[in-house]
Amino acid sequence: DLWNEYAISAINSWEKLYMNYLGFTGPTLFVHHSDLKKDIKSEMHRLTKFLNIGADIGKFRCISYNPKSRSYQRTPIKLHFDPYRLLKPTVHKMINISKVTIMRLINEGKPAKK
């Protein structure tokens, strides 16, 4: 059915995204959401330094002192059913295999084969 086909397509897209990410050998900067929330000004300085672009101190002040600039939050959609439960057992197995494989590669720090 369409839901299972969509789930399989999403799994393949997710795997491709992470395999590309793991195969990238260039410079990488990890930015954690919790660090942005804790000290956005420092994280923005770190980001501009990594990207080798000039820092606009005025804009940094605006970001760090204006709560509206960082208060956007999505409103979660409340479903009256669990879409995961609608998937066939074979799709559940595909999801679990994909998660385990990707997490193993991430934890080992090994580049993915293309």
NUNUKE-817990 format. One record per residue: residue number from 1; residue in one letter; chain; y, z, x of N, C-alpha, C in turn. Coordinates in Angstrom, 2 decimals. Atoms other than C-alpha are relative to their C-alpha. Example, Ala and Ser with C-alpha at 12.3 -4.5 7.8 and 13.67 -1.06 7.14 Angstrom:
BEGIN
+-----+------+------+---------+---------+---------+---------+---------+---------+---------+---------+---------+
| pos | code | unit |     n.v |     n.w |     n.u |    ca.v |    ca.w |    ca.u |     c.v |     c.w |     c.u |
+-----+------+------+---------+---------+---------+---------+---------+---------+---------+---------+---------+
|   1 |    a |    A |   -1.19 |    0.00 |    0.89 |   -4.50 |    7.80 |   12.30 |    1.20 |    0.00 |    0.90 |
|   2 |    s |    A |   -1.19 |   -0.06 |   -0.82 |   -1.06 |    7.14 |   13.67 |    1.09 |    0.73 |   -0.77 |
+-----+------+------+---------+---------+---------+---------+---------+---------+---------+---------+---------+
This chain:
BEGIN
+-----+------+------+---------+---------+---------+---------+---------+---------+---------+---------+---------+
| pos | code | unit |     n.v |     n.w |     n.u |    ca.v |    ca.w |    ca.u |     c.v |     c.w |     c.u |
+-----+------+------+---------+---------+---------+---------+---------+---------+---------+---------+---------+
|   1 |    d |    A |   -1.19 |    0.00 |    0.83 |    0.00 |    0.00 |    0.00 |    1.25 |    0.00 |    0.87 |
|   2 |    l |    A |   -1.25 |    0.16 |   -0.74 |    3.66 |   -0.30 |    1.00 |    0.36 |    1.22 |    0.84 |
|   3 |    w |    A |   -0.36 |   -1.22 |   -0.73 |    4.12 |    3.34 |    2.04 |   -0.79 |    0.10 |    1.31 |
|   4 |    n |    A |    0.84 |   -0.05 |   -1.20 |    1.22 |    3.21 |    4.52 |    0.40 |   -1.09 |    0.98 |
|   5 |    e |    A |   -0.46 |    1.08 |   -0.87 |    2.40 |   -0.16 |    5.86 |    1.31 |    0.38 |    0.69 |
|   6 |    y |    A |   -1.27 |   -0.46 |   -0.58 |    5.88 |    1.28 |    6.35 |   -0.25 |    1.05 |    1.09 |
|   7 |    a |    A |    0.30 |   -1.06 |   -0.96 |    4.45 |    4.34 |    8.13 |   -0.57 |   -0.58 |    1.29 |
|   8 |    i |    A |    0.59 |    0.63 |   -1.19 |    2.41 |    2.16 |   10.51 |    1.08 |   -0.74 |    0.78 |
|   9 |    s |    A |   -1.11 |    0.69 |   -0.65 |    5.49 |    0.04 |   11.25 |    0.91 |    1.00 |    0.72 |
|  10 |    a |    A |   -0.85 |   -1.03 |   -0.59 |    7.54 |    3.20 |   11.92 |   -0.67 |    0.61 |    1.24 |
|  11 |    i |    A |    0.73 |   -0.53 |   -1.16 |    4.84 |    4.57 |   14.26 |    0.12 |   -0.96 |    1.17 |
|  12 |    n |    A |   -0.09 |    1.01 |   -1.07 |    4.84 |    1.32 |   16.25 |    1.40 |   -0.06 |    0.59 |
|  13 |    s |    A |   -1.38 |    0.01 |   -0.48 |    8.65 |    1.33 |   16.47 |    0.29 |    1.23 |    0.85 |
|  14 |    w |    A |   -0.21 |   -1.25 |   -0.73 |    8.67 |    4.97 |   17.59 |   -0.67 |   -0.07 |    1.37 |
|  15 |    e |    A |    0.71 |    0.13 |   -1.28 |    6.05 |    4.28 |   20.27 |    0.75 |   -0.94 |    0.95 |
|  16 |    k |    A |   -0.72 |    0.97 |   -0.82 |    7.96 |    1.24 |   21.52 |    1.27 |    0.61 |    0.58 |
|  17 |    l |    A |   -1.22 |   -0.66 |   -0.45 |   11.20 |    3.22 |   21.71 |   -0.29 |    0.95 |    1.17 |
|  18 |    y |    A |    0.31 |   -0.98 |   -1.04 |    9.61 |    6.01 |   23.76 |   -0.63 |   -0.63 |    1.23 |
|  19 |    m |    A |    0.57 |    0.68 |   -1.16 |    7.63 |    3.67 |   25.98 |    1.12 |   -0.67 |    0.82 |
|  20 |    n |    A |   -1.15 |    0.58 |   -0.71 |   10.87 |    1.83 |   26.83 |    0.79 |    1.08 |    0.71 |
|  21 |    y |    A |   -0.71 |   -1.14 |   -0.58 |   12.58 |    5.16 |   27.44 |   -0.73 |    0.52 |    1.24 |
|  22 |    l |    A |    0.79 |   -0.53 |   -1.11 |    9.76 |    6.38 |   29.68 |   -0.10 |   -0.99 |    1.16 |
|  23 |    g |    A |    0.07 |    1.01 |   -1.04 |    9.71 |    3.08 |   31.60 |    1.32 |   -0.24 |    0.71 |
|  24 |    f |    A |   -1.33 |    0.19 |   -0.60 |   13.45 |    3.20 |   32.37 |    0.09 |    0.80 |    1.29 |
|  25 |    t |    A |   -0.05 |   -0.67 |   -1.30 |   14.02 |    4.02 |   36.05 |    1.43 |    0.23 |    0.49 |
|  26 |    g |    A |   -1.39 |   -0.17 |   -0.39 |   17.82 |    4.03 |   36.13 |    0.47 |    1.44 |   -0.18 |
|  27 |    p |    A |   -0.55 |   -1.36 |    0.15 |   20.12 |    7.05 |   36.07 |   -0.05 |    0.44 |   -1.47 |
|  28 |    t |    A |    0.15 |   -0.54 |    1.35 |   19.59 |    9.27 |   33.06 |    0.73 |    1.34 |   -0.10 |
|  29 |    l |    A |   -0.66 |   -1.27 |    0.27 |   21.67 |   12.08 |   31.61 |   -0.55 |    0.54 |   -1.30 |
|  30 |    f |    A |    0.51 |   -0.64 |    1.20 |   20.10 |   14.45 |   29.13 |    1.11 |    0.86 |   -0.60 |
|  31 |    v |    A |   -1.00 |   -0.77 |    0.72 |   22.50 |   15.86 |   26.55 |   -0.72 |    0.69 |   -1.15 |
|  32 |    h |    A |    0.67 |   -0.78 |    1.03 |   21.18 |   18.63 |   24.36 |    1.00 |    0.40 |   -1.08 |
|  33 |    h |    A |   -0.87 |   -0.33 |    1.13 |   22.64 |   19.19 |   20.92 |    0.49 |    1.44 |    0.08 |
|  34 |    s |    A |   -0.40 |   -1.41 |   -0.08 |   22.66 |   22.96 |   21.47 |    1.11 |    0.21 |    1.03 |
|  35 |    d |    A |   -1.07 |   -0.10 |   -1.01 |   24.80 |   22.50 |   24.61 |    1.31 |   -0.56 |   -0.53 |
|  36 |    l |    A |   -1.21 |    0.57 |    0.62 |   27.24 |   20.28 |   22.70 |    0.64 |    1.01 |   -0.94 |
|  37 |    k |    A |   -0.53 |   -0.99 |    0.94 |   27.59 |   22.94 |   20.03 |    0.60 |    1.19 |    0.72 |
|  38 |    k |    A |   -0.45 |   -1.17 |   -0.74 |   28.02 |   25.69 |   22.60 |    1.31 |   -0.27 |    0.76 |
|  39 |    d |    A |   -1.17 |    0.29 |   -0.84 |   30.58 |   23.97 |   24.86 |    0.21 |   -1.51 |    0.07 |
|  40 |    i |    A |   -0.15 |    1.45 |    0.09 |   31.51 |   20.47 |   23.78 |    0.92 |   -0.56 |    1.09 |
|  41 |    k |    A |   -0.95 |    0.47 |   -1.01 |   34.40 |   20.21 |   26.24 |   -0.69 |   -0.22 |    1.35 |
|  42 |    s |    A |    0.73 |    0.15 |   -1.27 |   32.17 |   20.78 |   29.28 |   -1.01 |   -1.13 |   -0.06 |
|  43 |    e |    A |    0.98 |    1.07 |    0.14 |   29.50 |   18.45 |   27.95 |    0.68 |   -1.37 |    0.02 |
|  44 |    m |    A |   -0.73 |    1.27 |   -0.03 |   32.08 |   15.70 |   27.39 |    0.47 |   -0.33 |    1.41 |
|  45 |    h |    A |   -0.36 |    0.21 |   -1.42 |   33.35 |   16.17 |   30.96 |   -1.22 |   -0.50 |    0.78 |
|  46 |    r |    A |    1.23 |    0.40 |   -0.70 |   29.78 |   15.89 |   32.20 |   -0.38 |   -1.44 |   -0.35 |
|  47 |    l |    A |    0.32 |    1.35 |    0.45 |   29.23 |   12.73 |   30.14 |    0.94 |   -1.04 |    0.62 |
|  48 |    t |    A |   -0.94 |    0.97 |   -0.59 |   32.40 |   11.01 |   31.35 |   -0.20 |   -0.13 |    1.51 |
|  49 |    k |    A |    0.29 |    0.07 |   -1.44 |   31.56 |   11.89 |   34.95 |   -1.24 |   -0.86 |    0.25 |
|  50 |    f |    A |    1.22 |    0.79 |   -0.14 |   28.05 |   10.45 |   34.54 |    0.28 |   -1.48 |   -0.23 |
|  51 |    l |    A |   -0.32 |    1.38 |    0.33 |   29.47 |    7.27 |   32.98 |    1.07 |   -0.59 |    0.92 |
|  52 |    n |    A |   -1.04 |    0.42 |   -0.93 |   32.15 |    7.12 |   35.67 |    1.20 |   -0.62 |   -0.73 |
|  53 |    i |    A |   -1.18 |    0.43 |    0.74 |   34.95 |    6.77 |   33.14 |    1.02 |    1.13 |    0.01 |
|  54 |    g |    A |   -1.06 |   -1.00 |   -0.01 |   38.28 |    8.54 |   32.99 |   -0.08 |    0.94 |   -1.20 |
|  55 |    a |    A |    0.01 |   -1.00 |    1.05 |   38.57 |   11.71 |   30.98 |    1.40 |    0.15 |   -0.57 |
|  56 |    d |    A |   -1.27 |   -0.20 |    0.68 |   41.37 |   11.99 |   28.43 |    0.06 |    1.46 |   -0.45 |
|  57 |    i |    A |   -0.07 |   -1.44 |    0.26 |   42.23 |   15.70 |   28.48 |    0.49 |    0.29 |   -1.42 |
|  58 |    g |    A |   -0.51 |   -0.20 |    1.35 |   44.19 |   15.41 |   25.23 |   -1.08 |   -0.17 |   -1.06 |
|  59 |    k |    A |    1.08 |    0.21 |    0.96 |   41.19 |   14.01 |   23.39 |   -1.05 |    1.10 |    0.10 |
|  60 |    f |    A |    0.94 |   -1.11 |   -0.17 |   38.94 |   16.70 |   24.87 |    0.51 |    1.24 |   -0.74 |
|  61 |    r |    A |   -0.58 |   -1.15 |    0.71 |   41.33 |   19.36 |   23.55 |   -0.17 |   -0.16 |   -1.51 |
|  62 |    c |    A |    0.12 |    0.27 |    1.45 |   41.30 |   17.72 |   20.13 |   -1.42 |    0.25 |   -0.47 |
|  63 |    i |    A |    1.41 |   -0.18 |    0.37 |   37.51 |   17.67 |   20.06 |   -0.38 |    1.48 |    0.01 |
|  64 |    s |    A |    0.44 |   -1.39 |   -0.15 |   37.12 |   21.24 |   21.26 |    0.73 |    0.97 |   -0.92 |
|  65 |    y |    A |   -0.75 |   -0.94 |    0.83 |   39.82 |   22.81 |   19.07 |    0.06 |   -0.38 |   -1.47 |
|  66 |    n |    A |   -0.04 |    0.44 |    1.39 |   39.45 |   20.81 |   15.88 |   -1.39 |    0.09 |   -0.61 |
|  67 |    p |    A |    1.35 |   -0.17 |    0.56 |   36.47 |   22.12 |   13.93 |   -0.44 |   -1.16 |   -0.88 |
|  68 |    k |    A |    0.38 |    1.12 |    0.85 |   36.59 |   19.14 |   11.56 |   -0.61 |   -1.13 |    0.80 |
|  69 |    s |    A |    0.53 |    1.09 |   -0.82 |   35.81 |   16.80 |   14.47 |   -1.47 |    0.18 |    0.32 |
|  70 |    r |    A |    1.41 |   -0.21 |   -0.29 |   32.39 |   18.38 |   14.88 |   -0.75 |    0.69 |   -1.12 |
|  71 |    s |    A |    0.64 |   -0.72 |    1.09 |   31.55 |   19.75 |   11.48 |   -0.85 |   -0.90 |   -0.90 |
|  72 |    y |    A |    0.77 |    0.90 |    0.86 |   29.82 |   16.68 |   10.04 |   -1.47 |    0.40 |    0.02 |
|  73 |    q |    A |    1.43 |   -0.27 |    0.13 |   26.37 |   17.49 |    8.77 |   -0.52 |   -0.81 |   -1.17 |
|  74 |    r |    A |    0.64 |    0.71 |    1.10 |   24.05 |   15.41 |    6.69 |   -0.49 |    1.01 |   -1.02 |
|  75 |    t |    A |    0.57 |   -0.82 |    1.05 |   23.08 |   16.86 |    3.39 |   -1.46 |   -0.40 |   -0.14 |
|  76 |    p |    A |    1.42 |    0.35 |    0.09 |   19.30 |   17.04 |    3.40 |   -0.37 |   -0.49 |   -1.40 |
|  77 |    i |    A |    0.49 |    0.51 |    1.27 |   17.59 |   15.05 |    0.70 |   -1.21 |    0.85 |   -0.40 |
|  78 |    k |    A |    1.11 |   -0.82 |    0.48 |   15.32 |   17.25 |   -1.36 |   -0.95 |   -0.89 |   -0.79 |
|  79 |    l |    A |    1.02 |    0.78 |    0.69 |   12.15 |   15.45 |   -2.32 |   -0.86 |    0.93 |   -0.84 |
|  80 |    h |    A |    0.85 |   -0.80 |    0.89 |    9.97 |   16.65 |   -5.13 |   -1.48 |   -0.24 |    0.28 |
|  81 |    f |    A |    1.37 |    0.25 |   -0.42 |    6.85 |   15.59 |   -3.25 |   -0.02 |   -0.07 |    1.52 |
|  82 |    d |    A |    0.15 |    0.07 |   -1.45 |    5.51 |   15.51 |    0.30 |   -0.48 |   -1.40 |    0.37 |
|  83 |    p |    A |    0.40 |    1.38 |   -0.29 |    5.52 |   11.87 |    1.51 |   -1.14 |   -0.08 |    1.02 |
|  84 |    y |    A |    1.06 |   -0.01 |   -1.01 |    3.23 |   12.79 |    4.40 |   -1.38 |    0.07 |   -0.66 |
|  85 |    r |    A |    1.28 |   -0.16 |    0.71 |    0.49 |   13.71 |    1.92 |   -0.46 |   -1.28 |   -0.67 |
|  86 |    l |    A |    0.35 |    1.26 |    0.64 |    0.60 |   10.21 |    0.44 |   -0.65 |   -0.99 |    0.96 |
|  87 |    l |    A |    0.57 |    0.91 |   -1.00 |   -0.59 |    8.62 |    3.69 |   -1.51 |    0.11 |    0.07 |
|  88 |    k |    A |    1.46 |    0.04 |   -0.15 |   -4.17 |    7.58 |    4.24 |   -0.40 |    0.77 |    1.26 |
|  89 |    p |    A |    0.46 |   -0.74 |   -1.19 |   -6.25 |    9.61 |    6.73 |    0.10 |   -0.83 |    1.29 |
|  90 |    t |    A |   -0.10 |    0.83 |   -1.21 |   -6.27 |    6.66 |    9.15 |    1.42 |   -0.02 |    0.54 |
|  91 |    v |    A |   -1.40 |   -0.01 |   -0.44 |   -2.46 |    6.70 |    9.24 |    0.33 |    1.37 |    0.61 |
|  92 |    h |    A |   -0.18 |   -1.34 |   -0.58 |   -2.47 |   10.47 |    9.84 |   -0.55 |    0.02 |    1.43 |
|  93 |    k |    A |    0.63 |    0.04 |   -1.32 |   -4.80 |    9.85 |   12.77 |    0.88 |   -0.79 |    0.98 |
|  94 |    m |    A |   -0.88 |    0.80 |   -0.86 |   -2.49 |    7.13 |   14.16 |    1.23 |    0.81 |    0.42 |
|  95 |    i |    A |   -1.18 |   -0.82 |   -0.30 |    0.50 |    9.49 |   13.94 |   -0.35 |    1.04 |    1.06 |
|  96 |    n |    A |    0.39 |   -1.06 |   -0.95 |   -1.35 |   12.27 |   15.76 |   -0.31 |   -0.56 |    1.37 |
|  97 |    i |    A |    0.32 |    0.62 |   -1.29 |   -2.67 |    9.98 |   18.50 |    1.30 |   -0.40 |    0.71 |
|  98 |    s |    A |   -1.28 |    0.43 |   -0.56 |    0.81 |    8.56 |   19.03 |    0.79 |    1.20 |    0.53 |
|  99 |    k |    A |   -0.73 |   -1.20 |   -0.42 |    2.43 |   12.02 |   19.18 |   -0.59 |    0.60 |    1.27 |
| 100 |    v |    A |    0.67 |   -0.61 |   -1.16 |   -0.13 |   13.37 |   21.63 |    0.21 |   -0.86 |    1.25 |
| 101 |    t |    A |   -0.15 |    0.91 |   -1.15 |    0.10 |   10.30 |   23.89 |    1.41 |    0.06 |    0.55 |
| 102 |    i |    A |   -1.40 |    0.00 |   -0.44 |    3.90 |   10.23 |   24.01 |    0.37 |    1.35 |    0.61 |
| 103 |    m |    A |   -0.33 |   -1.33 |   -0.54 |    4.23 |   14.00 |   24.52 |   -0.67 |    0.24 |    1.35 |
| 104 |    r |    A |    0.68 |   -0.14 |   -1.30 |    1.67 |   13.89 |   27.34 |    0.78 |   -0.75 |    1.08 |
| 105 |    l |    A |   -0.76 |    0.79 |   -0.97 |    3.62 |   11.12 |   29.09 |    1.34 |    0.65 |    0.32 |
| 106 |    i |    A |   -1.28 |   -0.67 |   -0.22 |    6.91 |   12.97 |   28.61 |   -0.20 |    1.23 |    0.88 |
| 107 |    n |    A |    0.24 |   -1.24 |   -0.76 |    5.49 |   16.26 |   29.93 |   -0.47 |   -0.27 |    1.42 |
| 108 |    e |    A |    0.44 |    0.34 |   -1.34 |    3.87 |   14.56 |   32.91 |    1.10 |   -0.69 |    0.80 |
| 109 |    g |    A |   -1.10 |    0.68 |   -0.67 |    7.08 |   12.71 |   33.68 |   -0.40 |   -1.34 |    0.59 |
| 110 |    k |    A |    0.48 |    1.27 |   -0.53 |    5.17 |    9.49 |   34.24 |    0.60 |   -1.15 |   -0.78 |
| 111 |    p |    A |   -0.51 |    1.18 |    0.72 |    6.67 |    6.12 |   33.47 |   -1.11 |   -0.69 |   -0.78 |
| 112 |    a |    A |    0.96 |    0.73 |    0.83 |    4.97 |    4.16 |   30.73 |   -0.24 |   -1.39 |    0.57 |
| 113 |    k |    A |    0.32 |    1.38 |   -0.41 |    3.21 |    0.91 |   31.51 |    0.52 |   -0.93 |   -1.05 |
| 114 |    k |    A |   -0.54 |    0.97 |    0.96 |    4.88 |   -2.08 |   29.94 |   -0.95 |   -1.12 |   -0.21 |
+-----+------+------+---------+---------+---------+---------+---------+---------+---------+---------+---------+
